[in-house]
Amino acid sequence: MRIFQIQRITAVLLVVFMALHMIVVHYPPGTIDFSRVLVRLENPVWKAIDIAFLASVLTHAVLGLYAVAIDSQNVARYRRILAVVGIAITLVAFAYGTWTILSFQMPATAGF
């Protein structure tokens, strides 16, 4: 039952994050290039938003895969192993994605 509730919460968060993502990345005023992305990611609020977006996507995706997998009678007996593998994949992907987001910094020589 918790999986269902977490799926619903992350789905609502994804709707909010996707709307924000579409407005900021795909339909900004003017053109968007890498320099504008760097300027935006200098703001810690945008980094936090991107990290929360990443966490929502990973949680929603891995729980969805887990729910589909345990519905199968052949796989249901491996629930605990699937849960551990799913958690491990989520943590590794979250750590890598967070590291990538946090590593974006304006180059010292850039004159943006």
C-alpha positions as CSV (number, residue, x, y, z in Angstrom):
1,M,0.0,0.0,0.0
2,R,2.9,2.4,0.7
3,I,4.2,1.9,-2.8
4,F,0.9,3.1,-4.2
5,Q,0.8,6.1,-1.9
6,I,4.4,7.1,-2.8
7,Q,3.7,6.6,-6.5
8,R,0.8,9.0,-6.2
9,I,2.8,11.6,-4.3
10,T,5.7,11.5,-6.7
11,A,3.3,11.6,-9.7
12,V,1.9,14.9,-8.4
13,L,5.4,16.2,-7.8
14,L,6.3,15.2,-11.3
15,V,3.4,17.2,-12.8
16,V,4.7,20.3,-11.0
17,F,8.3,19.7,-11.9
18,M,7.5,18.9,-15.5
19,A,5.4,22.1,-15.9
20,L,8.3,24.1,-14.4
21,H,10.8,22.3,-16.6
22,M,8.8,23.0,-19.8
23,I,8.3,26.6,-19.0
24,V,12.0,27.3,-18.0
25,V,13.8,25.0,-20.4
26,H,11.6,24.6,-23.5
27,Y,9.7,27.8,-23.7
28,P,11.9,30.6,-22.2
29,P,11.8,34.1,-23.5
30,G,14.5,34.4,-26.1
31,T,16.9,31.6,-26.9
32,I,18.5,29.3,-24.4
33,D,22.1,28.1,-24.6
34,F,24.6,26.6,-22.3
35,S,25.7,30.0,-20.9
36,R,22.1,30.6,-19.7
37,V,21.9,27.2,-18.1
38,L,25.2,27.9,-16.3
39,V,23.8,31.2,-15.0
40,R,20.6,29.5,-13.8
41,L,22.5,26.8,-12.1
42,E,24.6,29.3,-10.2
43,N,21.5,29.9,-8.1
44,P,21.3,27.2,-5.3
45,V,17.5,27.3,-5.5
46,W,17.6,25.9,-9.1
47,K,20.1,23.3,-8.0
48,A,17.7,22.2,-5.2
49,I,14.8,22.2,-7.6
50,D,16.7,20.0,-10.1
51,I,17.8,17.6,-7.3
52,A,14.2,17.3,-6.0
53,F,13.1,16.7,-9.6
54,L,15.7,13.9,-9.9
55,A,14.6,12.3,-6.7
56,S,11.0,12.4,-7.7
57,V,11.7,10.8,-11.1
58,L,14.0,8.1,-9.7
59,T,11.6,7.2,-6.9
60,H,8.6,7.1,-9.2
61,A,10.3,5.1,-11.9
62,V,11.9,2.5,-9.6
63,L,8.8,2.0,-7.5
64,G,6.8,1.6,-10.7
65,L,9.2,-1.1,-12.0
66,Y,9.1,-2.8,-8.6
67,A,5.3,-2.8,-8.5
68,V,5.1,-4.3,-12.0
69,A,7.7,-6.9,-11.3
70,I,6.2,-8.2,-8.1
71,D,2.8,-8.6,-9.8
72,S,4.3,-11.5,-11.6
73,Q,3.9,-14.8,-9.7
74,N,7.3,-16.0,-10.9
75,V,9.1,-13.0,-9.5
76,A,7.1,-12.4,-6.3
77,R,9.3,-14.7,-4.3
78,Y,12.3,-12.5,-5.0
79,R,10.6,-9.3,-3.6
80,R,13.4,-8.6,-1.0
81,I,16.2,-9.0,-3.6
82,L,14.3,-6.8,-6.1
83,A,13.7,-4.2,-3.4
84,V,17.4,-4.1,-2.4
85,V,18.5,-3.9,-6.1
86,G,16.0,-1.1,-6.7
87,I,17.1,0.8,-3.7
88,A,20.8,0.4,-4.7
89,I,20.2,1.5,-8.3
90,T,18.2,4.5,-7.0
91,L,20.9,5.6,-4.6
92,V,23.7,5.2,-7.1
93,A,21.7,7.1,-9.8
94,F,20.7,9.8,-7.3
95,A,24.3,10.3,-6.0
96,Y,25.6,10.5,-9.6
97,G,22.9,12.9,-10.7
98,T,23.3,15.1,-7.6
99,W,27.1,15.2,-8.1
100,T,26.5,16.2,-11.7
101,I,24.1,19.0,-10.8
102,L,26.3,20.3,-8.0
103,S,29.4,20.3,-10.2
104,F,27.9,23.0,-12.6
105,Q,29.7,26.2,-11.8
106,M,30.4,29.3,-13.8
107,P,33.9,29.1,-15.3
108,A,36.2,31.7,-13.7
109,T,37.3,33.0,-17.1
110,A,33.8,33.3,-18.5
111,G,32.6,36.8,-19.1
112,F,28.9,36.1,-19.2
